């Protein structure tokens, strides 16, 4: 028998296939438990965190006041 992938859900008591598929008794199975899907907000937060990490990585130089070409006269420093 060739290897196939079937989607299924656990209802708290049994694993139920999402679509019918004929399985012979004693068919060997491998079960992979998938993480719960992220909410749209969580996906955006994860995306933002990844991009912030890329923008401010360990190799990012440290800038000091000496690196500033022109001071902003409206900046009060608080």
PDB file with one MODEL, atoms N, CA, C and O in Angstrom:
MODEL        1
ATOM      1  N   UNK A   1       0.852  -1.179   0.000  1.00  0.00           N
ATOM      2  CA  UNK A   1       0.000   0.000   0.000  1.00  0.00           C
ATOM      3  C   UNK A   1       0.893   1.236   0.000  1.00  0.00           C
ATOM      4  O   UNK A   1       1.879   1.299   0.734  1.00  0.00           O
ATOM      5  N   UNK A   2       0.544   2.205  -0.819  1.00  0.00           N
ATOM      6  CA  UNK A   2       1.319   3.445  -0.841  1.00  0.00           C
ATOM      7  C   UNK A   2       0.936   4.339   0.331  1.00  0.00           C
ATOM      8  O   UNK A   2      -0.164   4.228   0.873  1.00  0.00           O
ATOM      9  N   UNK A   3       1.845   5.221   0.716  1.00  0.00           N
ATOM     10  CA  UNK A   3       1.585   6.150   1.814  1.00  0.00           C
ATOM     11  C   UNK A   3       0.700   7.285   1.315  1.00  0.00           C
ATOM     12  O   UNK A   3       0.940   7.846   0.246  1.00  0.00           O
ATOM     13  N   UNK A   4      -0.321   7.616   2.092  1.00  0.00           N
ATOM     14  CA  UNK A   4      -1.206   8.727   1.751  1.00  0.00           C
ATOM     15  C   UNK A   4      -1.407   9.590   2.991  1.00  0.00           C
ATOM     16  O   UNK A   4      -1.141   9.157   4.112  1.00  0.00           O
ATOM     17  N   UNK A   5      -1.876  10.804   2.780  1.00  0.00           N
ATOM     18  CA  UNK A   5      -2.175  11.715   3.885  1.00  0.00           C
ATOM     19  C   UNK A   5      -3.675  11.936   3.930  1.00  0.00           C
ATOM     20  O   UNK A   5      -4.290  12.272   2.918  1.00  0.00           O
ATOM     21  N   UNK A   6      -4.260  11.751   5.097  1.00  0.00           N
ATOM     22  CA  UNK A   6      -5.684  11.970   5.305  1.00  0.00           C
ATOM     23  C   UNK A   6      -5.863  12.992   6.419  1.00  0.00           C
ATOM     24  O   UNK A   6      -5.178  12.913   7.439  1.00  0.00           O
ATOM     25  N   UNK A   7      -6.760  13.938   6.246  1.00  0.00           N
ATOM     26  CA  UNK A   7      -7.024  14.879   7.335  1.00  0.00           C
ATOM     27  C   UNK A   7      -8.112  14.296   8.230  1.00  0.00           C
ATOM     28  O   UNK A   7      -9.026  13.613   7.769  1.00  0.00           O
ATOM     29  N   UNK A   8      -7.988  14.584   9.511  1.00  0.00           N
ATOM     30  CA  UNK A   8      -8.929  14.037  10.487  1.00  0.00           C
ATOM     31  C   UNK A   8      -9.007  14.976  11.676  1.00  0.00           C
ATOM     32  O   UNK A   8      -8.211  15.906  11.808  1.00  0.00           O
ATOM     33  N   UNK A   9      -9.975  14.718  12.534  1.00  0.00           N
ATOM     34  CA  UNK A   9     -10.157  15.509  13.757  1.00  0.00           C
ATOM     35  C   UNK A   9     -10.428  14.537  14.906  1.00  0.00           C
ATOM     36  O   UNK A   9     -10.945  13.437  14.710  1.00  0.00           O
ATOM     37  N   UNK A  10     -10.066  14.976  16.098  1.00  0.00           N
ATOM     38  CA  UNK A  10     -10.339  14.204  17.316  1.00  0.00           C
ATOM     39  C   UNK A  10     -11.523  14.862  18.011  1.00  0.00           C
ATOM     40  O   UNK A  10     -11.474  16.053  18.320  1.00  0.00           O
ATOM     41  N   UNK A  11     -12.586  14.103  18.261  1.00  0.00           N
ATOM     42  CA  UNK A  11     -13.796  14.680  18.853  1.00  0.00           C
ATOM     43  C   UNK A  11     -13.850  14.523  20.374  1.00  0.00           C
ATOM     44  O   UNK A  11     -14.889  14.754  20.992  1.00  0.00           O
ATOM     45  N   UNK A  12     -12.735  14.133  20.963  1.00  0.00           N
ATOM     46  CA  UNK A  12     -12.697  13.916  22.404  1.00  0.00           C
ATOM     47  C   UNK A  12     -12.785  12.447  22.765  1.00  0.00           C
ATOM     48  O   UNK A  12     -12.464  12.063  23.889  1.00  0.00           O
ATOM     49  N   UNK A  13     -13.215  11.627  21.829  1.00  0.00           N
ATOM     50  CA  UNK A  13     -13.318  10.192  22.066  1.00  0.00           C
ATOM     51  C   UNK A  13     -12.682   9.370  20.948  1.00  0.00           C
ATOM     52  O   UNK A  13     -12.063   8.338  21.207  1.00  0.00           O
ATOM     53  N   UNK A  14     -12.834   9.827  19.708  1.00  0.00           N
ATOM     54  CA  UNK A  14     -12.347   9.075  18.552  1.00  0.00           C
ATOM     55  C   UNK A  14     -11.673  10.010  17.556  1.00  0.00           C
ATOM     56  O   UNK A  14     -11.932  11.213  17.536  1.00  0.00           O
ATOM     57  N   UNK A  15     -10.808   9.436  16.735  1.00  0.00           N
ATOM     58  CA  UNK A  15     -10.245  10.158  15.603  1.00  0.00           C
ATOM     59  C   UNK A  15     -11.173   9.901  14.427  1.00  0.00           C
ATOM     60  O   UNK A  15     -11.412   8.751  14.058  1.00  0.00           O
ATOM     61  N   UNK A  16     -11.697  10.970  13.839  1.00  0.00           N
ATOM     62  CA  UNK A  16     -12.650  10.868  12.735  1.00  0.00           C
ATOM     63  C   UNK A  16     -12.045  11.461  11.470  1.00  0.00           C
ATOM     64  O   UNK A  16     -11.574  12.599  11.476  1.00  0.00           O
ATOM     65  N   UNK A  17     -12.057  10.692  10.388  1.00  0.00           N
ATOM     66  CA  UNK A  17     -11.560  11.184   9.104  1.00  0.00           C
ATOM     67  C   UNK A  17     -12.479  12.287   8.588  1.00  0.00           C
ATOM     68  O   UNK A  17     -13.700  12.196   8.722  1.00  0.00           O
ATOM     69  N   UNK A  18     -11.889  13.332   7.995  1.00  0.00           N
ATOM     70  CA  UNK A  18     -12.688  14.421   7.436  1.00  0.00           C
ATOM     71  C   UNK A  18     -13.444  13.982   6.182  1.00  0.00           C
ATOM     72  O   UNK A  18     -14.516  14.509   5.882  1.00  0.00           O
ATOM     73  N   UNK A  19     -12.889  13.028   5.460  1.00  0.00           N
ATOM     74  CA  UNK A  19     -13.544  12.472   4.266  1.00  0.00           C
ATOM     75  C   UNK A  19     -13.475  10.956   4.345  1.00  0.00           C
ATOM     76  O   UNK A  19     -12.507  10.413   4.878  1.00  0.00           O
ATOM     77  N   UNK A  20     -14.480  10.261   3.827  1.00  0.00           N
ATOM     78  CA  UNK A  20     -14.463   8.790   3.885  1.00  0.00           C
ATOM     79  C   UNK A  20     -13.254   8.205   3.141  1.00  0.00           C
ATOM     80  O   UNK A  20     -12.866   8.694   2.079  1.00  0.00           O
ATOM     81  N   UNK A  21     -12.677   7.165   3.714  1.00  0.00           N
ATOM     82  CA  UNK A  21     -11.585   6.447   3.073  1.00  0.00           C
ATOM     83  C   UNK A  21     -11.617   5.016   3.594  1.00  0.00           C
ATOM     84  O   UNK A  21     -11.701   4.796   4.802  1.00  0.00           O
ATOM     85  N   UNK A  22     -11.553   4.069   2.714  1.00  0.00           N
ATOM     86  CA  UNK A  22     -11.636   2.656   3.082  1.00  0.00           C
ATOM     87  C   UNK A  22     -10.297   2.184   3.653  1.00  0.00           C
ATOM     88  O   UNK A  22      -9.278   2.193   2.962  1.00  0.00           O
ATOM     89  N   UNK A  23     -10.314   1.776   4.911  1.00  0.00           N
ATOM     90  CA  UNK A  23      -9.129   1.233   5.565  1.00  0.00           C
ATOM     91  C   UNK A  23      -9.398  -0.215   5.948  1.00  0.00           C
ATOM     92  O   UNK A  23     -10.458  -0.547   6.478  1.00  0.00           O
ATOM     93  N   UNK A  24      -8.431  -1.060   5.674  1.00  0.00           N
ATOM     94  CA  UNK A  24      -8.550  -2.468   6.053  1.00  0.00           C
ATOM     95  C   UNK A  24      -8.295  -2.598   7.554  1.00  0.00           C
ATOM     96  O   UNK A  24      -7.550  -1.798   8.119  1.00  0.00           O
ATOM     97  N   UNK A  25      -8.900  -3.592   8.210  1.00  0.00           N
ATOM     98  CA  UNK A  25      -8.622  -3.814   9.632  1.00  0.00           C
ATOM     99  C   UNK A  25      -7.115  -3.989   9.861  1.00  0.00           C
ATOM    100  O   UNK A  25      -6.421  -4.579   9.033  1.00  0.00           O
ATOM    101  N   UNK A  26      -6.628  -3.483  10.966  1.00  0.00           N
ATOM    102  CA  UNK A  26      -5.214  -3.562  11.358  1.00  0.00           C
ATOM    103  C   UNK A  26      -4.275  -2.769  10.444  1.00  0.00           C
ATOM    104  O   UNK A  26      -3.070  -3.019  10.428  1.00  0.00           O
ATOM    105  N   UNK A  27      -4.819  -1.820   9.687  1.00  0.00           N
ATOM    106  CA  UNK A  27      -3.964  -0.950   8.878  1.00  0.00           C
ATOM    107  C   UNK A  27      -3.105  -0.111   9.817  1.00  0.00           C
ATOM    108  O   UNK A  27      -3.618   0.489  10.762  1.00  0.00           O
ATOM    109  N   UNK A  28      -1.812  -0.069   9.561  1.00  0.00           N
ATOM    110  CA  UNK A  28      -0.905   0.728  10.400  1.00  0.00           C
ATOM    111  C   UNK A  28      -1.056   2.198  10.040  1.00  0.00           C
ATOM    112  O   UNK A  28      -1.146   2.557   8.866  1.00  0.00           O
ATOM    113  N   UNK A  29      -1.084   3.052  11.076  1.00  0.00           N
ATOM    114  CA  UNK A  29      -1.259   4.489  10.884  1.00  0.00           C
ATOM    115  C   UNK A  29      -0.177   5.241  11.649  1.00  0.00           C
ATOM    116  O   UNK A  29       0.329   4.760  12.663  1.00  0.00           O
ATOM    117  N   UNK A  30       0.166   6.405  11.160  1.00  0.00           N
ATOM    118  CA  UNK A  30       1.002   7.357  11.893  1.00  0.00           C
ATOM    119  C   UNK A  30       0.142   8.591  12.094  1.00  0.00           C
ATOM    120  O   UNK A  30      -0.412   9.128  11.134  1.00  0.00           O
ATOM    121  N   UNK A  31       0.027   9.042  13.327  1.00  0.00           N
ATOM    122  CA  UNK A  31      -0.793  10.202  13.652  1.00  0.00           C
ATOM    123  C   UNK A  31       0.129  11.384  13.945  1.00  0.00           C
ATOM    124  O   UNK A  31       1.044  11.272  14.761  1.00  0.00           O
ATOM    125  N   UNK A  32      -0.109  12.512  13.285  1.00  0.00           N
ATOM    126  CA  UNK A  32       0.618  13.748  13.545  1.00  0.00           C
ATOM    127  C   UNK A  32      -0.362  14.748  14.132  1.00  0.00           C
ATOM    128  O   UNK A  32      -1.374  15.069  13.509  1.00  0.00           O
ATOM    129  N   UNK A  33      -0.069  15.239  15.321  1.00  0.00           N
ATOM    130  CA  UNK A  33      -0.935  16.225  15.965  1.00  0.00           C
ATOM    131  C   UNK A  33      -0.442  17.612  15.556  1.00  0.00           C
ATOM    132  O   UNK A  33       0.720  17.958  15.771  1.00  0.00           O
ATOM    133  N   UNK A  34      -1.331  18.391  14.969  1.00  0.00           N
ATOM    134  CA  UNK A  34      -0.985  19.729  14.485  1.00  0.00           C
ATOM    135  C   UNK A  34      -1.307  20.778  15.543  1.00  0.00           C
ATOM    136  O   UNK A  34      -2.257  20.613  16.309  1.00  0.00           O
ATOM    137  N   UNK A  35      -0.523  21.857  15.591  1.00  0.00           N
ATOM    138  CA  UNK A  35      -0.843  22.918  16.550  1.00  0.00           C
ATOM    139  C   UNK A  35      -2.145  23.613  16.163  1.00  0.00           C
ATOM    140  O   UNK A  35      -2.537  23.613  14.997  1.00  0.00           O
ATOM    141  N   UNK A  36      -2.799  24.196  17.140  1.00  0.00           N
ATOM    142  CA  UNK A  36      -4.028  24.940  16.859  1.00  0.00           C
ATOM    143  C   UNK A  36      -3.687  26.122  15.957  1.00  0.00           C
ATOM    144  O   UNK A  36      -2.637  26.742  16.125  1.00  0.00           O
ATOM    145  N   UNK A  37      -4.547  26.436  15.015  1.00  0.00           N
ATOM    146  CA  UNK A  37      -4.251  27.572  14.138  1.00  0.00           C
ATOM    147  C   UNK A  37      -4.241  28.878  14.937  1.00  0.00           C
ATOM    148  O   UNK A  37      -4.999  29.051  15.891  1.00  0.00           O
ATOM    149  N   UNK A  38      -3.362  29.785  14.520  1.00  0.00           N
ATOM    150  CA  UNK A  38      -3.281  31.084  15.169  1.00  0.00           C
ATOM    151  C   UNK A  38      -4.440  31.962  14.722  1.00  0.00           C
ATOM    152  O   UNK A  38      -4.936  31.832  13.603  1.00  0.00           O
ATOM    153  N   UNK A  39      -4.861  32.845  15.595  1.00  0.00           N
ATOM    154  CA  UNK A  39      -5.856  33.829  15.185  1.00  0.00           C
ATOM    155  C   UNK A  39      -5.174  34.817  14.237  1.00  0.00           C
ATOM    156  O   UNK A  39      -3.946  34.869  14.176  1.00  0.00           O
ATOM    157  N   UNK A  40      -5.955  35.588  13.509  1.00  0.00           N
ATOM    158  CA  UNK A  40      -5.367  36.554  12.580  1.00  0.00           C
ATOM    159  C   UNK A  40      -4.483  37.549  13.331  1.00  0.00           C
ATOM    160  O   UNK A  40      -3.422  37.940  12.843  1.00  0.00           O
ATOM    161  N   UNK A  41      -4.931  37.955  14.526  1.00  0.00           N
ATOM    162  CA  UNK A  41      -4.131  38.893  15.321  1.00  0.00           C
ATOM    163  C   UNK A  41      -2.804  38.254  15.717  1.00  0.00           C
ATOM    164  O   UNK A  41      -1.757  38.896  15.637  1.00  0.00           O
ATOM    165  N   UNK A  42      -2.843  36.995  16.142  1.00  0.00           N
ATOM    166  CA  UNK A  42      -1.615  36.296  16.530  1.00  0.00           C
ATOM    167  C   UNK A  42      -0.675  36.134  15.341  1.00  0.00           C
ATOM    168  O   UNK A  42       0.543  36.230  15.492  1.00  0.00           O
ATOM    169  N   UNK A  43      -1.241  35.888  14.150  1.00  0.00           N
ATOM    170  CA  UNK A  43      -0.412  35.778  12.947  1.00  0.00           C
ATOM    171  C   UNK A  43       0.311  37.094  12.664  1.00  0.00           C
ATOM    172  O   UNK A  43       1.497  37.095  12.333  1.00  0.00           O
ATOM    173  N   UNK A  44      -0.407  38.223  12.796  1.00  0.00           N
ATOM    174  CA  UNK A  44       0.206  39.534  12.568  1.00  0.00           C
ATOM    175  C   UNK A  44       1.278  39.814  13.620  1.00  0.00           C
ATOM    176  O   UNK A  44       2.338  40.347  13.293  1.00  0.00           O
ATOM    177  N   UNK A  45       1.013  39.461  14.877  1.00  0.00           N
ATOM    178  CA  UNK A  45       1.996  39.680  15.934  1.00  0.00           C
ATOM    179  C   UNK A  45       3.265  38.850  15.673  1.00  0.00           C
ATOM    180  O   UNK A  45       4.381  39.339  15.855  1.00  0.00           O
ATOM    181  N   UNK A  46       3.085  37.611  15.250  1.00  0.00           N
ATOM    182  CA  UNK A  46       4.222  36.746  14.931  1.00  0.00           C
ATOM    183  C   UNK A  46       5.012  37.326  13.759  1.00  0.00           C
ATOM    184  O   UNK A  46       6.242  37.366  13.794  1.00  0.00           O
ATOM    185  N   UNK A  47       4.306  37.771  12.726  1.00  0.00           N
ATOM    186  CA  UNK A  47       4.934  38.383  11.546  1.00  0.00           C
ATOM    187  C   UNK A  47       5.723  39.623  11.947  1.00  0.00           C
ATOM    188  O   UNK A  47       6.863  39.798  11.515  1.00  0.00           O
ATOM    189  N   UNK A  48       5.123  40.492  12.776  1.00  0.00           N
ATOM    190  CA  UNK A  48       5.786  41.716  13.222  1.00  0.00           C
ATOM    191  C   UNK A  48       7.035  41.391  14.042  1.00  0.00           C
ATOM    192  O   UNK A  48       8.078  42.018  13.856  1.00  0.00           O
ATOM    193  N   UNK A  49       6.935  40.425  14.941  1.00  0.00           N
ATOM    194  CA  UNK A  49       8.074  40.052  15.771  1.00  0.00           C
ATOM    195  C   UNK A  49       9.227  39.521  14.923  1.00  0.00           C
ATOM    196  O   UNK A  49      10.387  39.839  15.188  1.00  0.00           O
ATOM    197  N   UNK A  50       8.921  38.718  13.911  1.00  0.00           N
ATOM    198  CA  UNK A  50       9.960  38.197  13.023  1.00  0.00           C
ATOM    199  C   UNK A  50      10.677  39.334  12.302  1.00  0.00           C
ATOM    200  O   UNK A  50      11.903  39.332  12.193  1.00  0.00           O
ATOM    201  N   UNK A  51       9.909  40.306  11.810  1.00  0.00           N
ATOM    202  CA  UNK A  51      10.510  41.403  11.065  1.00  0.00           C
ATOM    203  C   UNK A  51      11.272  42.358  11.975  1.00  0.00           C
ATOM    204  O   UNK A  51      12.300  42.900  11.570  1.00  0.00           O
ATOM    205  N   UNK A  52      10.793  42.575  13.193  1.00  0.00           N
ATOM    206  CA  UNK A  52      11.566  43.386  14.135  1.00  0.00           C
ATOM    207  C   UNK A  52      12.890  42.708  14.473  1.00  0.00           C
ATOM    208  O   UNK A  52      13.923  43.370  14.570  1.00  0.00           O
ATOM    209  N   UNK A  53      12.858  41.397  14.652  1.00  0.00           N
ATOM    210  CA  UNK A  53      14.086  40.664  14.952  1.00  0.00           C
ATOM    211  C   UNK A  53      15.074  40.780  13.791  1.00  0.00           C
ATOM    212  O   UNK A  53      16.281  40.892  14.009  1.00  0.00           O
ATOM    213  N   UNK A  54      14.563  40.753  12.560  1.00  0.00           N
ATOM    214  CA  UNK A  54      15.442  40.886  11.393  1.00  0.00           C
ATOM    215  C   UNK A  54      15.990  42.312  11.283  1.00  0.00           C
ATOM    216  O   UNK A  54      17.144  42.506  10.902  1.00  0.00           O
ATOM    217  N   UNK A  55      15.165  43.303  11.615  1.00  0.00           N
ATOM    218  CA  UNK A  55      15.590  44.701  11.498  1.00  0.00           C
ATOM    219  C   UNK A  55      16.574  45.092  12.592  1.00  0.00           C
ATOM    220  O   UNK A  55      17.451  45.926  12.369  1.00  0.00           O
ATOM    221  N   UNK A  56      16.435  44.501  13.766  1.00  0.00           N
ATOM    222  CA  UNK A  56      17.282  44.843  14.903  1.00  0.00           C
ATOM    223  C   UNK A  56      18.024  43.613  15.390  1.00  0.00           C
ATOM    224  O   UNK A  56      17.911  43.226  16.553  1.00  0.00           O
ATOM    225  N   UNK A  57      18.781  43.003  14.495  1.00  0.00           N
ATOM    226  CA  UNK A  57      19.519  41.800  14.827  1.00  0.00           C
ATOM    227  C   UNK A  57      20.752  42.081  15.656  1.00  0.00           C
ATOM    228  O   UNK A  57      21.062  43.234  15.957  1.00  0.00           O
ATOM    229  N   UNK A  58      21.452  41.026  16.022  1.00  0.00           N
ATOM    230  CA  UNK A  58      22.658  41.131  16.840  1.00  0.00           C
ATOM    231  C   UNK A  58      23.769  41.909  16.151  1.00  0.00           C
ATOM    232  O   UNK A  58      24.627  42.490  16.816  1.00  0.00           O
ATOM    233  N   UNK A  59      23.759  41.923  14.810  1.00  0.00           N
ATOM    234  CA  UNK A  59      24.817  42.625  14.082  1.00  0.00           C
ATOM    235  C   UNK A  59      24.462  44.088  13.797  1.00  0.00           C
ATOM    236  O   UNK A  59      25.187  44.770  13.074  1.00  0.00           O
ATOM    237  N   UNK A  60      23.351  44.571  14.361  1.00  0.00           N
ATOM    238  CA  UNK A  60      22.938  45.966  14.191  1.00  0.00           C
ATOM    239  C   UNK A  60      23.911  46.861  14.952  1.00  0.00           C
ATOM    240  O   UNK A  60      24.168  46.616  16.131  1.00  0.00           O
ATOM    241  N   UNK A  61      24.467  47.906  14.300  1.00  0.00           N
ATOM    242  CA  UNK A  61      25.406  48.785  15.014  1.00  0.00           C
ATOM    243  C   UNK A  61      24.703  49.620  16.074  1.00  0.00           C
ATOM    244  O   UNK A  61      23.517  49.926  15.952  1.00  0.00           O
ATOM    245  N   UNK A  62      25.437  49.983  17.107  1.00  0.00           N
ATOM    246  CA  UNK A  62      24.928  50.860  18.154  1.00  0.00           C
ATOM    247  C   UNK A  62      25.229  52.300  17.741  1.00  0.00           C
ATOM    248  O   UNK A  62      26.383  52.654  17.496  1.00  0.00           O
ATOM    249  N   UNK A  63      24.203  53.113  17.666  1.00  0.00           N
ATOM    250  CA  UNK A  63      24.386  54.512  17.299  1.00  0.00           C
ATOM    251  C   UNK A  63      24.399  55.369  18.557  1.00  0.00           C
ATOM    252  O   UNK A  63      23.647  55.109  19.497  1.00  0.00           O
ATOM    253  N   UNK A  64      25.244  56.383  18.577  1.00  0.00           N
ATOM    254  CA  UNK A  64      25.337  57.293  19.714  1.00  0.00           C
ATOM    255  C   UNK A  64      24.961  58.689  19.247  1.00  0.00           C
ATOM    256  O   UNK A  64      24.718  58.901  18.059  1.00  0.00           O
ATOM    257  N   UNK A  65      24.912  59.649  20.175  1.00  0.00           N
ATOM    258  CA  UNK A  65      24.638  61.042  19.807  1.00  0.00           C
ATOM    259  C   UNK A  65      25.702  61.594  18.870  1.00  0.00           C
ATOM    260  O   UNK A  65      25.421  62.494  18.079  1.00  0.00           O
ATOM    261  N   UNK A  66      26.907  61.071  18.947  1.00  0.00           N
ATOM    262  CA  UNK A  66      27.977  61.522  18.068  1.00  0.00           C
ATOM    263  C   UNK A  66      27.687  61.180  16.605  1.00  0.00           C
ATOM    264  O   UNK A  66      28.240  61.807  15.702  1.00  0.00           O
ATOM    265  N   UNK A  67      26.831  60.198  16.370  1.00  0.00           N
ATOM    266  CA  UNK A  67      26.477  59.805  15.005  1.00  0.00           C
ATOM    267  C   UNK A  67      25.401  60.699  14.394  1.00  0.00           C
ATOM    268  O   UNK A  67      25.153  60.626  13.190  1.00  0.00           O
ATOM    269  N   UNK A  68      24.762  61.537  15.201  1.00  0.00           N
ATOM    270  CA  UNK A  68      23.687  62.399  14.718  1.00  0.00           C
ATOM    271  C   UNK A  68      24.301  63.560  13.946  1.00  0.00           C
ATOM    272  O   UNK A  68      25.183  64.252  14.455  1.00  0.00           O
ATOM    273  N   UNK A  69      23.838  63.772  12.722  1.00  0.00           N
ATOM    274  CA  UNK A  69      24.362  64.844  11.877  1.00  0.00           C
ATOM    275  C   UNK A  69      23.785  66.203  12.275  1.00  0.00           C
ATOM    276  O   UNK A  69      24.491  67.211  12.274  1.00  0.00           O
ATOM    277  N   UNK A  70      22.501  66.217  12.613  1.00  0.00           N
ATOM    278  CA  UNK A  70      21.839  67.463  12.943  1.00  0.00           C
ATOM    279  C   UNK A  70      20.858  67.211  14.067  1.00  0.00           C
ATOM    280  O   UNK A  70      20.011  66.324  13.961  1.00  0.00           O
ATOM    281  N   UNK A  71      20.955  67.972  15.136  1.00  0.00           N
ATOM    282  CA  UNK A  71      20.059  67.801  16.271  1.00  0.00           C
ATOM    283  C   UNK A  71      18.676  68.359  15.922  1.00  0.00           C
ATOM    284  O   UNK A  71      18.566  69.333  15.177  1.00  0.00           O
ATOM    285  N   UNK A  72      17.634  67.748  16.457  1.00  0.00           N
ATOM    286  CA  UNK A  72      16.264  68.229  16.278  1.00  0.00           C
ATOM    287  C   UNK A  72      15.979  69.253  17.372  1.00  0.00           C
ATOM    288  O   UNK A  72      15.925  68.895  18.549  1.00  0.00           O
ATOM    289  N   UNK A  73      15.798  70.511  17.005  1.00  0.00           N
ATOM    290  CA  UNK A  73      15.598  71.539  18.047  1.00  0.00           C
ATOM    291  C   UNK A  73      14.273  71.375  18.796  1.00  0.00           C
ATOM    292  O   UNK A  73      14.128  71.914  19.893  1.00  0.00           O
ATOM    293  N   UNK A  74      13.310  70.652  18.237  1.00  0.00           N
ATOM    294  CA  UNK A  74      12.021  70.448  18.882  1.00  0.00           C
ATOM    295  C   UNK A  74      12.009  69.263  19.844  1.00  0.00           C
ATOM    296  O   UNK A  74      11.029  69.063  20.562  1.00  0.00           O
ATOM    297  N   UNK A  75      13.082  68.475  19.869  1.00  0.00           N
ATOM    298  CA  UNK A  75      13.137  67.291  20.727  1.00  0.00           C
ATOM    299  C   UNK A  75      13.539  67.728  22.123  1.00  0.00           C
ATOM    300  O   UNK A  75      14.589  68.340  22.315  1.00  0.00           O
ATOM    301  N   UNK A  76      12.675  67.400  23.118  1.00  0.00           N
ATOM    302  CA  UNK A  76      12.967  67.846  24.488  1.00  0.00           C
ATOM    303  C   UNK A  76      13.715  66.800  25.316  1.00  0.00           C
ATOM    304  O   UNK A  76      14.123  67.075  26.444  1.00  0.00           O
ATOM    305  N   UNK A  77      13.894  65.606  24.758  1.00  0.00           N
ATOM    306  CA  UNK A  77      14.676  64.576  25.440  1.00  0.00           C
ATOM    307  C   UNK A  77      13.948  63.782  26.506  1.00  0.00           C
ATOM    308  O   UNK A  77      14.563  62.945  27.167  1.00  0.00           O
ATOM    309  N   UNK A  78      12.653  64.018  26.694  1.00  0.00           N
ATOM    310  CA  UNK A  78      11.935  63.280  27.743  1.00  0.00           C
ATOM    311  C   UNK A  78      11.264  62.047  27.216  1.00  0.00           C
ATOM    312  O   UNK A  78      10.621  61.322  27.976  1.00  0.00           O
TER     313      UNK A  78
ENDMDL
END
